[in-house]
Amino acid sequence: MLYVRVNPRGQITIPREILRILNIKPGNQMLVLFDGEHTSFEFFTKTLPDMRGTVKVKRVEDFNRIRRKVLKKRAARNMSNER
């Protein structure tokens, strides 16, 4: 078991030996998984469509509607920032 310390910016440093063993390179993406009791880190190797169904939701969402709503909010924010 290895201990790491969280720095003031909320970052941790993975020990060099672990980086080498797992072949972790700068820029690699990792998932942080938390189940309420345990936290684990895994390499992010799946695409978003591959992960469909891995997150439990309360109801089915219309993602096209959500995208339109987000784009509308961004456009409004960008317009107000230009003034």
N, C-alpha and C positions, 0 to 999 in steps of 0.2 A: 504494500500500500504506500502511495506517495501523497504527501501533503503539498498543497500549493496555497499561495496567499493572494487574496484579491487586492489589487492596488486601488488608490483613491478614485480612479476613473472606472472602476468596476471590471477591470480586465484581470485575467489570470495568465501566467506564463506556464506553458506545458514544458516539463523538464526535457532537456536535450535528448536524453536517452529514449524517452517515449516518442519524441518527434522522429528519431532515427528508426526505431523499431517499426513504427506505423507508417513510415515514409510520408510524413506530413510535410508539405512544402508551403511557403508563404503564398497566400491567395487561395489555398484550398478552402472549400466551404464545408462546414460541419453543422449537423442538427443538434440542438439542445433539447433533450426529451425530459419531461418532468411529469411524473404520474401522481403527484401529491405527497409521496414519501421519498422517492428516489429520483436522482438526476443522472442522466448519462449523455455522452457525446458520441455522435456517429457521423461518419463521412456522408455528405450530401451527394448521393450518386443518382438519385431518382429525379425525374422531371416532375413538374407540378401535376400533369395528368396521371402519372404513375402513382401519385400519392392520393388520388381521389378516393374518398371513403375512409381515410385514416383518421380524420377528425370528426368526432361526434357532434352533430348539430341538432338543434331542437326542432327545426322545420326546414323544408326545402326552400332554397333561395333562388331567385331569378338573377343570375349573375350579369346578364345583359342590362337589366334595369339598374343594378348596382353600379356597373361601369358607367352608364349614362349619367347617373346621379353624381358620381365622383368627378367625371369630366366637366359637368356643369358647374360644380363647386369650384374646381380648379380654374375654370375659365373666369368665373366671377372674381375669384381671389386675384388672378393675374390682372384683370381689368382694374381692380381697385389699387393694385400695387403700381400700375402705370400712371395713375393720377397724381 
